């Protein structure tokens, strides 16, 4: 409640009157709290975005690359991040299929080499968009350089399933499967892309990732708890 007072003087007899006003400020206070939360969330997201951008700049390999190659590698990762953030900002389209297609847009063409599942629908994923977008971009870039998308006959399928933990917590399992490409084999040392995928899955999504260098094609499963709308 907001309480205000005002001293008045009667125009006829000069009598002084104290006017007290009580106003229910519940709605106003709620709106102020919502505004503060939004400002705090915006500040948090900006700091996260700057941190991710700095990490991309520092970790994008320079050794053995020309300036143009380094620029293209960095801008490719940054573009993947931007596309994931764009999807997360659309209130009506913040769904997992939209996020996957937005990040993979440069690779989706009439040849049907990137096949994205239609179901099940997982709505409202803005809190996961940045991490999932970066994971998808790294997987796609790797497939384009060394995996299924590096050869004409190769293709990739992306799907997901919804399950629950033993305690009933909803979980999402995002699966990436490559087909028809070169035989997959782990590198001697984990590169930035692999480290970034593990970090995003384990620390940002609070889940885990499984990398399977299967003879038929590289496979990745990202399992993480589902954010409630």
N, C-alpha and C positions, 0 to 999 in steps of 0.2 A: 504494500500500500504506500502511496505517496501522500504526504500530508503537507499542506501549505496554509499559510495564514495571511490575512490582509486586514489592516485597520481601516474602518470606514467611519465617516462622520455624517450623521443624519442632516440633510439640508434644512429641515424645518426647526428642530430644537437643539441642534448641535450635539446630540447624544452620540457618544463614541461606541462603535460596535466592532467586535472582533469576528471576522468571517473565517471559519475553518473549512477547508476543502479536502475531502478524502477521495482519492482516485485509485481504482484497482489497476495496478501496473503490471499484472501478471503477464499479459500478452507482450507488453513492451519489454519486460525483462527477458522473456523467452527469445524475442527477436534479437535483443542485444547479445544474449548468450550464443545464439546461432551464428550471428555475425562474427563474434570472437572466435568461435570454433572454425568457421570458414577461413578466416584470416590466418589462424594458426596452421590449418591444413595446407593452405596455399604456401605459407612460409616454409613448411616442412617439405613440400613437394619441390619447391624451387631449390632448396638446399640439396635435396637428393639428386635432382636433375644436374646441378652444377657438379656434384661429386662424381656422378656417373660420367659426365662429359670429360672431366679432368682425367678420370681413370682411362677412358677410351683414348684420349690424347697421349697419355704417358705409356700405355701398354701396347698401342699399335706399333708393330715392329718396324724399325727403320733400317736395320742392318740388311745389306744386300738389295735395297730397294732404291729406286729413283725418287726424287721429290714428288713426281706425279703419281707414282704407285702408292707412296705413303699417303698422299692426299686422298686418293680414291678409296683406299682402305678405310681411312678415318671417316670420310664423308659417307661411305656406305653404311657403316655402323651407326653414325649419327642419324642418317635418314631412316633406318629401321627403328631407332628410338623415337624419332618424331612421329612416324606413322602409328606406333603403338599408343603414344600419348594422345594423338588426334582421335583415335577410336575411344579411348577412355573418357574423353571430354564430351562425347555424344551421349546424352542421357537415354535416348531411345535406341541406341545401337551398341551399347556397351556389353556385347555378348561375345563368348569365346569364338564362334565361327567368324564373326566380323573382324575380331582382332587378328586371327590367324591369316585370313585373306588379305587384310591390309598390309601386314608385314611381308607376305609372300607375293604381293601384287606384281612386282617386277618380273617374277618368274612364272606367273600364271598366264598361259597363252592357249591358243586353240589346239595345241598338240596334246593337251591333257597330261602334261608331265608332272604337274603338282595337283594331287587329288585330295581335296579337303572334305571331311565328313560333314554331313548336314545335321546329324543328330548324335547324341541328345543335345538339346538346347541348354546351354549354361548361361543364364542371364546375369547381368550386373557383375562384371569383372574389373572395374576400374582400379581397385586396389592392387590387382595383380598385373595390370596391363604393362607397366614398364618392364618388369622382370620377365614376363612371358614373351614380350616383344623382342627383348634382347636375346633370349634363348633361341627363339625361332630364327632370328636373323643370323646368328652364329651357325646354326645347323644348316641353313640354306646356303650361306656363303661357303661353308666347308664342302657341301654337296656339289656346289658349282665348280669348285676348284679340284677336288679330289674324288668325289663320290658319284652318286647316280646321275646328277645333273651335269656332269662333266663329259658324258658320252651321249650320242643321239638316242640310243635305245633305253636309257635309264629313266626312271620316274620315282616319285616320292608319294607316299600316302601319310596323311596326318589325321588321326582320329582321337577320341577320348572316351572314357567311361566314368561313370559316377558310382562311388561306393561309400562304405562307411568303415570307420575304425571299430575296434571292439567296444568302445564306449559310446558308439553311435554318432561320432563326429563325421559329417559329410566330407568326402575326399574326392579329388579329381585326379585321374591318371591320363596325362597327355602323352600320346604315343607317336613317334616319328619312325617310319620304316622306309628304307631305301631299297630299290629293286633294279636289277639289270645293269648295275654299275660295276666298277672295278672291285675286286675282293677287298674287304675292309680289314685293316690291321692297325693296332695302336702304335702311336709314335713313341720314340725312345723317351721323350720328355713331354709333359703336358704343356701345350701352348696356352696363350692368353684366352683363346676361345673356350677351351675345355675348362680352364680354371674359372672363367666367368660364368659358365653354365652351372658348374657345381656351386659356386658362391650364391648365384641367384636362386637356385633351387633350395639349398640348405638354409641359408640365412635370411633371404628376403621373402621366400615363399614358405619358410618353415617346413620344408618337405625333404625329399631326397630324389636323386637321379640315378638311373642305371644306364650305363653305356655298354652296348653289346656289339662287339666287332664280329658279327655273324658272317659266315662265308657267303651267304646270299645277299648281304647288304648291311650297312650300318644301321643299328636300331637304338633308339633312345626312349626311355620312359621317364617322365617327370611326374612324381606323385606328391600332391600337396593338399592341405586342408582347404576346403571351400569357404570363402568369405560369405557370410550371410548378407542378403540384400539389406 
